[in-house]
Amino acid sequence: MISVLLADDQALVRTGFRMILENAPDMRVVGEAADGEQAARTAREIRPDIVLMDIRMPDVDGVEATRRICADDAAGQTRVLILTTFDLDEYVYAALRAGASGFLLKDTLAPDLLSAIRVVARGEAVVAPSVTRRLLDRYVTAGEGPSASPSTVESLTEREREVLGLIARGLSNAEIAGRLFLSEGTVKTHVSRVLTKLALRDRVQAVVFAYEIGLVRAGSPET
């Protein structure tokens, strides 16, 4: 059973998400929060699997709440799924850097919302490749500046570096397998090793890392 904490300053929005989730046989809503401060505190107390986190909330916003949750060992394996009204919300990139496992638009259809929660609960990410590239094109080129050292990549094998580059271009495991003539199982192993060696939380952070160190250039076409 996937436990979910709803964080949104609008009670009506929380009610709508609760109705959707409570109709899913494998999910349960374990709490609600009306602002980021409450979200971070509640996540620490009840350790939900997933926090559906609104970005724009009063006082402590979703970015800061995400940062607190992802940096808090007491929150356990809680993962944050960002909810936003606009697919290029100015805060989304900051939330991804803070540790969010992806984001969804608030007008996402119910089946897609449930699917995304299940994906994130498995430790994967749910940012569409095209949207990821647009975010990075906008914010990496805007001068955010790298937060990771290129020297870290030296711990990767040539194959692992190649896999990282393809992750950054938005390719799925199946697509990487086809590109490199490998099995999906082998690709999954490479992805896992890349995340472990670079101390990255998930594929989203791998994408951000690859752009920040210049392994993939913002605005470069997919090859």
C-alpha positions as CSV (number, residue, x, y, z in Angstrom):
1,M,0.0,0.0,0.0
2,I,1.4,3.4,-1.0
3,S,0.9,6.1,1.6
4,V,0.5,9.6,0.4
5,L,0.6,13.0,2.0
6,L,-1.2,15.8,0.3
7,A,0.4,19.3,0.5
8,D,-1.6,22.2,-1.0
9,D,-2.9,25.4,0.4
10,Q,-6.3,25.0,-1.3
11,A,-8.6,22.7,0.6
12,L,-10.7,22.0,-2.4
13,V,-7.7,20.8,-4.4
14,R,-6.7,18.5,-1.6
15,T,-10.2,17.1,-1.5
16,G,-10.1,16.4,-5.2
17,F,-6.8,14.5,-5.0
18,R,-8.0,12.6,-1.9
19,M,-11.1,11.4,-3.8
20,I,-8.9,10.2,-6.7
21,L,-6.4,8.4,-4.5
22,E,-8.9,6.8,-2.2
23,N,-10.5,5.0,-5.2
24,A,-7.2,3.3,-5.9
25,P,-6.8,-0.1,-4.3
26,D,-3.1,0.3,-3.6
27,M,-3.0,3.8,-2.2
28,R,-4.1,5.6,1.0
29,V,-4.0,9.2,2.0
30,V,-2.3,9.4,5.4
31,G,-2.3,13.2,5.9
32,E,-2.8,16.7,4.6
33,A,-0.8,19.9,4.8
34,A,-1.8,23.5,4.0
35,D,1.7,24.9,3.7
36,G,5.3,23.8,3.3
37,E,6.1,24.1,7.0
38,Q,3.3,21.7,7.9
39,A,4.2,19.4,5.0
40,A,7.8,19.0,6.1
41,R,6.8,18.5,9.7
42,T,4.1,16.0,8.9
43,A,6.4,14.1,6.5
44,R,8.9,13.7,9.3
45,E,6.3,12.5,11.7
46,I,4.4,10.0,9.6
47,R,7.0,9.1,6.9
48,P,4.7,8.7,3.9
49,D,5.9,7.0,0.7
50,I,5.0,10.0,-1.4
51,V,4.3,13.7,-0.8
52,L,2.2,15.4,-3.5
53,M,3.6,18.8,-3.1
54,D,2.2,22.1,-4.4
55,I,4.9,24.5,-5.4
56,R,3.3,27.8,-4.5
57,M,2.1,27.9,-0.9
58,P,2.2,30.7,1.7
59,D,5.1,31.2,4.1
60,V,7.2,28.0,3.3
61,D,6.8,27.1,-0.3
62,G,7.0,23.7,-2.0
63,V,10.7,24.1,-2.9
64,E,11.8,24.7,0.6
65,A,9.6,22.0,1.9
66,T,11.0,19.6,-0.6
67,R,14.5,20.5,0.4
68,R,13.7,19.9,4.1
69,I,12.1,16.6,3.4
70,C,14.8,15.2,1.1
71,A,17.6,16.4,3.5
72,D,15.9,14.9,6.6
73,D,17.0,11.4,7.4
74,A,14.0,11.1,9.7
75,A,11.7,11.3,6.7
76,G,13.1,7.9,5.6
77,Q,12.4,7.0,1.9
78,T,9.7,9.7,1.4
79,R,9.7,11.0,-2.2
80,V,8.3,14.2,-3.4
81,L,6.2,14.6,-6.5
82,I,5.7,18.3,-7.4
83,L,2.3,19.6,-8.5
84,T,2.3,22.8,-10.6
85,T,-0.1,24.8,-12.7
86,F,2.4,25.6,-15.4
87,D,4.8,23.1,-17.0
88,L,7.6,25.7,-16.9
89,D,6.9,27.1,-13.5
90,E,9.9,29.1,-12.4
91,Y,10.2,27.1,-9.2
92,V,10.1,23.6,-10.8
93,Y,13.8,23.4,-11.6
94,A,14.7,24.5,-8.1
95,A,12.5,21.8,-6.7
96,L,14.2,19.1,-8.8
97,R,17.6,20.3,-7.6
98,A,16.2,20.1,-4.0
99,G,15.5,16.4,-4.5
100,A,12.0,16.1,-6.0
101,S,11.4,13.0,-8.0
102,G,9.5,14.8,-10.7
103,F,6.5,16.9,-11.3
104,L,3.0,16.8,-12.7
105,L,0.6,19.5,-14.0
106,K,-2.5,19.9,-11.8
107,D,-4.7,19.2,-14.8
108,T,-3.2,15.7,-15.2
109,L,-5.8,13.0,-15.7
110,A,-6.6,10.8,-12.8
111,P,-5.1,7.6,-14.3
112,D,-1.9,9.4,-15.2
113,L,-1.7,10.8,-11.6
114,L,-2.1,7.3,-10.1
115,S,0.5,5.9,-12.6
116,A,3.0,8.6,-11.7
117,I,2.6,8.0,-8.0
118,R,3.3,4.3,-8.5
119,V,6.4,5.1,-10.6
120,V,7.8,7.4,-8.0
121,A,7.1,4.9,-5.3
122,R,9.2,2.4,-7.1
123,G,12.1,4.9,-7.0
124,E,11.9,6.1,-10.5
125,A,11.1,9.6,-11.9
126,V,8.1,11.1,-13.7
127,V,9.3,14.1,-15.7
128,A,8.5,13.8,-19.4
129,P,11.8,14.0,-21.4
130,S,10.6,16.9,-23.6
131,V,9.6,18.9,-20.5
132,T,12.9,18.1,-18.8
133,R,14.9,19.4,-21.7
134,R,12.8,22.6,-21.8
135,L,13.3,23.2,-18.1
136,L,17.1,22.7,-18.4
137,D,17.3,24.8,-21.5
138,R,15.7,27.6,-19.6
139,Y,17.3,27.4,-16.2
140,V,20.8,26.0,-16.9
141,T,21.4,28.6,-19.6
142,A,20.0,31.3,-17.2
143,G,23.1,31.0,-15.1
144,E,22.1,28.8,-12.3
145,G,25.7,27.5,-12.2
146,P,27.0,24.0,-11.7
147,S,26.7,22.6,-8.2
148,A,28.6,19.4,-9.0
149,S,32.2,18.9,-10.0
150,P,33.0,17.4,-13.4
151,S,35.7,15.4,-11.7
152,T,33.1,13.3,-10.1
153,V,32.4,11.7,-13.5
154,E,35.9,10.2,-13.5
155,S,34.5,7.4,-11.2
156,L,32.3,6.3,-14.1
157,T,33.3,3.7,-16.7
158,E,33.1,4.8,-20.4
159,R,29.9,2.8,-20.8
160,E,28.4,4.3,-17.6
161,R,29.2,7.8,-18.9
162,E,27.5,7.0,-22.2
163,V,24.4,5.8,-20.3
164,L,24.4,9.0,-18.2
165,G,24.4,11.0,-21.4
166,L,21.5,9.1,-22.8
167,I,19.5,9.5,-19.6
168,A,20.1,13.2,-19.8
169,R,18.6,13.2,-23.3
170,G,15.5,11.7,-21.9
171,L,15.8,8.2,-23.2
172,S,14.1,5.4,-21.3
173,N,15.9,2.1,-20.3
174,A,14.3,0.4,-23.3
175,E,15.5,3.1,-25.7
176,I,19.0,3.1,-24.2
177,A,19.1,-0.6,-24.6
178,G,18.1,-0.3,-28.3
179,R,20.7,2.4,-28.8
180,L,23.6,0.5,-27.2
181,F,22.5,-3.0,-28.2
182,L,22.2,-4.1,-24.6
183,S,19.5,-5.9,-22.7
184,E,17.2,-3.8,-20.5
185,G,18.5,-5.6,-17.5
186,T,22.0,-4.6,-18.3
187,V,21.0,-1.0,-18.8
188,K,19.1,-1.0,-15.5
189,T,22.3,-2.2,-13.8
190,H,24.4,0.6,-15.4
191,V,21.8,3.2,-14.4
192,S,21.9,1.9,-10.8
193,R,25.7,2.1,-10.7
194,V,25.7,5.6,-12.2
195,L,23.3,6.8,-9.5
196,T,25.3,5.1,-6.7
197,K,28.7,6.4,-7.8
198,L,27.5,9.9,-8.2
199,A,25.4,9.8,-5.1
200,L,22.3,10.9,-7.0
201,R,18.7,10.2,-5.8
202,D,17.1,9.3,-9.1
203,R,17.1,9.8,-12.9
204,V,15.9,13.4,-12.5
205,Q,19.0,14.4,-10.5
206,A,21.1,12.5,-13.0
207,V,19.7,14.7,-15.8
208,V,20.3,17.9,-13.9
209,F,23.9,16.7,-13.0
210,A,24.7,15.9,-16.7
211,Y,23.6,19.3,-17.8
212,E,25.4,21.1,-15.0
213,I,28.7,19.5,-15.7
214,G,28.4,20.1,-19.5
215,L,28.1,16.4,-20.4
216,V,25.0,17.4,-22.3
217,R,24.6,21.0,-23.6
218,A,21.4,22.8,-23.0
219,G,19.6,23.3,-26.3
220,S,21.5,20.5,-28.0
221,P,19.5,18.2,-30.2
222,E,18.8,14.7,-29.3
223,T,21.0,12.3,-31.2
